[in-house]
Amino acid sequence: MDSKELSNALSTPPPIYNWQRVKVVLVVTLILSIMMKFTWASWWITIFVRLALIGMIQLTAFGIVERWPKHLPRWVARWVLQVAAVAIVVPFAAALSYTLTTIGDPVPWYTVQTKLNGCGQMIGAGLLFSPWIAMSALYRHINGQAQRQALSFELERSEFARDALDSRLRLLQAQVEPHFLFNTLANVRELVDSGSSQASQVLGSLIAYLRAAVPNLNSAASTLGQELELVRAYLELMHMRMPDRLQFSFDVDEAALQISCPPMSLLTLVENAVRHGIDPSEEGGRIEVSVQLKNDRCVARVSDTGVGMNGLQGSKGLGTGLANLRERLQLVFADQAQLSLSAIEPHGFHAEINFPAHLKTSTTNLS
């Protein structure tokens, strides 16, 4: 049940004759009839039936006032009217119960003093006990409503929080998408401007890269298989640009390909390795991509043999890419995912994401 359905349920009164209410009437009737049985000359079953009829009529009055009138003045409390209604109908209910249980008697019941006394005792018992029973029922109902209202507020709060999380993730995703696409197009432009004969091959690789990237642009979730396809297309594109300075390899656990992850998370690590590790190095270097499953965790690593931390001195660090990735991991996995960065001696850099291994399904929602 969502918050809207719960709010509708709160605004709808319970059925008049629901089992909980009828059970209370029958239990009280049974107790009173047993107490009266020892001092009355009437059969016990007759006493029980009369008291049950009175109780059901009171329950009917209680339920009717619960629903009508639909709107009351602010200075009138509905619960006061319900308790008053339960008390007011007692004499009429007692008279009706005696009339129904004495059908066929040659003498009307109201002309027999013992029966008049019995009716008066039932009226007294009804006036004594029924208002307290009604107030007890009202307390339980109000308490239950308060609990359900609190649940409704909590559901609404969680829905608002989830919507805010979705919006935040999409904002971060919107920041990531042009970051990669514009950097890649800039690399292609350099080759075209220099008149490189590899421009056609690079454009072919760019098409492969975009074919892998475009389906994930507005997706809230991706799989490691899709991520690796995108990473491979990107590295092939970069290899076209600097064939003598970039080598790469993959070590992937096949069972991890269907694991769910934030879109472009692995590509963020690879792109930073190229920009800040391989590109500034005259000798270039090698990038190793590893994805492994460890029990219920997935570990994705990207290592490079580029300039490492020394090449970052005086720069702005790794830029917004890894900061953005760290925030997306926090939004998606809370504290269950970690992004760790470390230097490799004598030179190089190592980045690792450790996150829960959940299979992506058609209903997966990382938010």
Secondary structure, 3 states (H helix, E strand, C coil): CCHHHHHHHHHCCCCCCCHHHHHHHHHHHHHHHHHHHCCCCCCHHHHHHHHHHHHHHHHHHHHHHHHCCCCCCCCCCHHHHHHHHHHHHHHHHHHHHHHHHCCCCCCCHHHCHHHHHHHHHHHHHHHHHHHHHHHHHHHHHHHHHHHHHHHHHHHHHHHHHHHHHHHHHHHHHHHHHHHHHHHHHHHHHHHHHCCCCCHHHHHHHHHHHHHHHHHHCCCCCEEHHHHHHHHHHHHHHHHHHCCCCEEEEEEECHHHCCEEECCCHHHHHHHHHHHHHHCCCCCCEEEEEEEEEECCEEEEEEEECCCHHHHHCCCCCCCHHHHHHHHHHHHHHHHHCEEEEEECCCCCEEEEEEEECCECCCCCCCC
